[in-house]
Amino acid sequence: MSTSGNGSLLVVSAHAGDFVWRAGGAIALAAERGERATVVCLSFGERGESAKAWREGRTLDEIKAIRREEAEKAAGTLGAEIRFLDAGDYPLVESQELVDRLVRVYRELAPTVVLTHTLADPYNGDHPAAARMALQARVLAQAIGYDAPGEPLGAPPVFFFEPHQPEQCDFRPDVLLDISGVFDRKRKAMECLPAQQHMWDYYTDLAKRRGVQLKRNAGPNLGLPHNTMAEAFVRLYPQVTGELT
């Protein structure tokens, strides 16, 4: 992932909360480096991830408004812009129209790094649907002949962020990102999402476990603190480098 302030991070999130739990640290780090961080939420998670609001008797439009406000606050806490495509959830239906909207986002933002869901998730079909569309849009945005404004996209690396039940999603992380310095911001962003309060401690504990693994893989020479926090990712395309490190 970029270490300069010249990058542009794009996060394609199926629902309004996904980006916070799974990539809030990466987003906060990018913003802290002075990079542009943009989250695109394909849906508000209004049907499948807003059980409390439904039990309170809220209408669909009210729930969308609640989730929009929560996600906007969370994104602002992390230092990111946020956009909503309002494509609906449960199910999130793949379409060429939605892919085309994503192509236009790619062309506009010219991201240097892309984060999205894994391609397998037996618990939530919206997540792999979002990933498939994010990947298809990336390929189309690279095509010089594709009819969309802007210059053809380069080849930004794509990282899959960690699903809620990784073992069931064939998720084997090969990137561990140290988010210790921004974890407080991630936790504050999580707390902007009371509709899914049960996730707050889950993803705090997960960051601790991934932090232990990061320290183990980094070795003792870096002198990482005991309370190191981390997020896990899988890189889709090969890393291009002139030096093995």
C-alpha positions as CSV (number, residue, x, y, z in Angstrom):
1,M,0.0,0.0,0.0
2,S,1.1,3.5,-0.7
3,T,3.4,5.2,1.9
4,S,3.4,8.7,0.3
5,G,0.9,11.5,0.3
6,N,0.2,11.3,-3.5
7,G,-2.0,8.2,-3.4
8,S,-5.8,7.8,-3.8
9,L,-7.5,5.1,-1.9
10,L,-10.8,3.7,-3.2
11,V,-12.9,1.4,-1.0
12,V,-15.9,-0.4,-2.6
13,S,-18.2,-1.4,0.2
14,A,-21.4,-3.5,-0.2
15,H,-23.1,-1.9,2.8
16,A,-22.8,1.3,4.8
17,G,-20.9,-0.3,7.7
18,D,-18.6,-2.7,6.0
19,F,-15.8,-0.3,5.2
20,V,-15.5,0.7,8.9
21,W,-15.2,-2.8,10.4
22,R,-12.9,-4.2,7.8
23,A,-10.8,-1.3,6.5
24,G,-11.2,1.6,8.9
25,G,-7.6,1.5,9.9
26,A,-6.3,1.5,6.3
27,I,-8.6,4.4,5.5
28,A,-7.4,6.4,8.5
29,L,-3.8,5.8,7.7
30,A,-4.3,6.9,4.1
31,A,-5.9,10.1,5.2
32,E,-3.2,10.7,7.8
33,R,-0.6,10.5,5.0
34,G,-2.5,13.2,3.1
35,E,-3.9,10.9,0.5
36,R,-7.4,11.1,-0.8
37,A,-9.6,8.3,0.6
38,T,-13.0,7.7,-1.0
39,V,-15.6,5.1,0.1
40,V,-18.3,4.0,-2.3
41,C,-21.2,2.2,-0.5
42,L,-23.3,0.3,-3.0
43,S,-26.2,0.1,-0.5
44,F,-27.1,1.5,2.9
45,G,-27.5,-2.0,4.3
46,E,-31.1,-1.0,4.9
47,R,-32.7,-4.5,4.7
48,G,-30.1,-6.9,6.0
49,E,-28.0,-4.9,8.5
50,S,-30.5,-2.7,10.2
51,A,-32.5,-5.1,12.4
52,K,-32.8,-2.7,15.3
53,A,-34.4,0.0,13.2
54,W,-36.9,-2.5,11.7
55,R,-37.9,-3.7,15.1
56,E,-38.5,-0.1,16.1
57,G,-41.0,0.2,13.3
58,R,-39.0,2.5,11.1
59,T,-39.9,2.8,7.4
60,L,-37.5,1.9,4.6
61,D,-36.8,5.5,3.8
62,E,-36.2,6.3,7.5
63,I,-33.7,3.4,7.8
64,K,-31.8,4.6,4.7
65,A,-31.5,8.0,6.2
66,I,-30.3,6.6,9.5
67,R,-27.7,4.5,7.9
68,R,-26.6,7.3,5.6
69,E,-26.0,9.6,8.6
70,E,-24.2,6.9,10.5
71,A,-21.9,6.1,7.6
72,E,-21.2,9.8,6.9
73,K,-20.1,10.3,10.5
74,A,-17.9,7.3,10.4
75,A,-16.3,8.2,7.1
76,G,-15.7,11.8,8.4
77,T,-14.1,10.4,11.6
78,L,-11.7,8.3,9.4
79,G,-10.9,11.3,7.1
80,A,-12.7,9.9,4.0
81,E,-15.2,11.1,1.5
82,I,-18.2,8.8,1.0
83,R,-20.6,8.2,-1.8
84,F,-23.8,6.1,-1.9
85,L,-25.1,4.4,-5.0
86,D,-28.3,3.2,-3.3
87,A,-28.4,0.0,-5.3
88,G,-30.3,-2.0,-2.6
89,D,-29.2,-4.9,-0.5
90,Y,-30.3,-8.4,0.4
91,P,-29.9,-9.0,-2.4
92,L,-27.4,-6.6,-4.0
93,V,-28.1,-7.3,-7.6
94,E,-25.2,-7.1,-10.1
95,S,-25.9,-5.1,-13.2
96,Q,-24.0,-3.6,-16.1
97,E,-25.5,-0.2,-15.1
98,L,-24.0,-0.5,-11.6
99,V,-20.6,-1.6,-13.0
100,D,-20.7,1.4,-15.4
101,R,-21.2,3.8,-12.4
102,L,-18.2,2.2,-10.8
103,V,-16.1,2.6,-14.0
104,R,-16.9,6.3,-13.9
105,V,-15.7,6.5,-10.3
106,Y,-12.5,4.7,-11.2
107,R,-11.9,7.1,-14.1
108,E,-12.6,10.1,-12.0
109,L,-10.6,9.2,-8.9
110,A,-7.7,7.3,-10.6
111,P,-7.1,5.2,-7.4
112,T,-3.7,4.0,-6.6
113,V,-5.0,1.3,-4.2
114,V,-8.4,-0.4,-4.2
115,L,-10.0,-2.3,-1.2
116,T,-13.0,-4.4,-1.4
117,H,-14.7,-7.7,-0.2
118,T,-13.6,-11.2,-0.8
119,L,-14.9,-13.2,-3.7
120,A,-16.3,-15.9,-1.4
121,D,-18.7,-15.4,1.5
122,P,-21.4,-18.1,2.1
123,Y,-23.0,-16.0,4.7
124,N,-23.7,-12.9,2.6
125,G,-23.9,-12.9,-1.1
126,D,-23.9,-9.1,-1.3
127,H,-20.2,-9.1,-0.4
128,P,-18.9,-11.2,-3.3
129,A,-21.3,-9.4,-5.6
130,A,-19.7,-6.1,-4.6
131,A,-16.2,-7.6,-5.2
132,R,-17.1,-8.9,-8.6
133,M,-18.5,-5.6,-9.7
134,A,-15.5,-3.7,-8.3
135,L,-13.1,-6.0,-10.2
136,Q,-15.0,-5.9,-13.5
137,A,-15.2,-2.1,-13.3
138,R,-11.5,-1.9,-12.7
139,V,-10.8,-3.9,-15.9
140,L,-13.2,-1.9,-18.0
141,A,-11.9,1.4,-16.7
142,Q,-8.5,0.4,-18.0
143,A,-9.8,-0.1,-21.6
144,I,-9.0,2.9,-23.7
145,G,-12.1,2.3,-25.8
146,Y,-14.6,2.1,-23.0
147,D,-17.1,4.9,-23.3
148,A,-16.7,6.8,-20.0
149,P,-15.2,10.2,-19.2
150,G,-11.6,10.5,-18.1
151,E,-8.3,8.8,-19.0
152,P,-7.9,5.0,-19.0
153,L,-7.1,3.6,-15.5
154,G,-3.6,2.3,-14.7
155,A,-3.3,-1.0,-12.7
156,P,-4.0,-0.2,-9.1
157,P,-3.4,-3.1,-6.7
158,V,-6.5,-4.7,-5.2
159,F,-6.7,-5.9,-1.6
160,F,-9.5,-8.0,-0.2
161,F,-10.3,-7.0,3.4
162,E,-11.1,-9.5,6.0
163,P,-14.6,-11.0,6.1
164,H,-16.6,-11.5,9.3
165,Q,-16.0,-15.3,9.3
166,P,-12.7,-15.7,7.5
167,E,-12.3,-19.4,7.8
168,Q,-15.6,-20.0,5.9
169,C,-14.5,-17.5,3.1
170,D,-11.2,-19.1,2.2
171,F,-9.5,-16.0,3.6
172,R,-5.7,-16.5,4.1
173,P,-4.2,-13.1,4.8
174,D,-0.8,-12.3,3.1
175,V,-0.7,-8.6,4.2
176,L,-0.9,-7.4,7.8
177,L,-1.2,-3.7,8.2
178,D,-0.1,-1.9,11.4
179,I,-3.0,0.4,12.4
180,S,-1.9,1.0,16.0
181,G,-1.5,4.7,15.5
182,V,-5.0,5.2,14.2
183,F,-6.9,2.5,16.0
184,D,-8.6,5.1,18.3
185,R,-10.0,6.7,15.2
186,K,-11.2,3.4,13.9
187,R,-12.9,2.7,17.2
188,K,-14.6,6.1,17.2
189,A,-15.8,5.4,13.7
190,M,-17.2,2.1,14.7
191,E,-19.1,3.8,17.5
192,C,-20.8,6.0,14.9
193,L,-22.7,2.8,13.8
194,P,-25.0,2.0,16.7
195,A,-27.2,-0.1,14.3
196,Q,-24.5,-2.8,14.6
197,Q,-23.1,-2.2,18.1
198,H,-22.4,-5.9,18.5
199,M,-19.6,-5.5,16.0
200,W,-17.6,-2.9,18.1
201,D,-15.9,-5.3,20.4
202,Y,-15.6,-8.1,17.8
203,Y,-13.5,-5.9,15.6
204,T,-11.5,-4.5,18.5
205,D,-10.6,-8.0,19.5
206,L,-9.8,-9.0,15.9
207,A,-7.4,-6.0,15.6
208,K,-5.6,-7.3,18.7
209,R,-5.3,-10.8,17.3
210,R,-4.0,-9.6,14.0
211,G,-1.6,-7.3,15.9
212,V,-0.1,-10.3,17.6
213,Q,0.3,-12.0,14.2
214,L,1.9,-8.9,12.8
215,K,4.5,-8.8,15.6
216,R,5.3,-12.4,15.1
217,N,5.8,-12.0,11.4
218,A,7.8,-8.8,11.7
219,G,10.2,-10.3,14.2
220,P,11.7,-8.8,17.4
221,N,14.0,-6.2,15.8
222,L,11.3,-3.7,15.1
223,G,10.5,-3.3,18.7
224,L,6.7,-3.2,18.2
225,P,4.7,-2.4,21.3
226,H,2.7,-5.1,23.2
227,N,-0.6,-3.5,22.2
228,T,0.0,-3.5,18.4
229,M,-3.2,-3.4,16.4
230,A,-3.6,-4.6,12.8
231,E,-5.9,-5.3,9.9
232,A,-5.5,-8.3,7.5
233,F,-5.8,-8.3,3.7
234,V,-5.3,-10.5,0.7
235,R,-3.5,-9.1,-2.3
236,L,-5.2,-10.2,-5.5
237,Y,-2.6,-9.3,-8.2
238,P,1.1,-9.9,-8.0
239,Q,3.3,-7.3,-6.4
240,V,5.7,-5.6,-8.8
241,T,9.1,-4.8,-7.3
242,G,12.7,-4.4,-8.0
243,E,13.7,-5.8,-4.6
244,L,12.5,-8.7,-2.5
245,T,11.9,-7.5,1.1
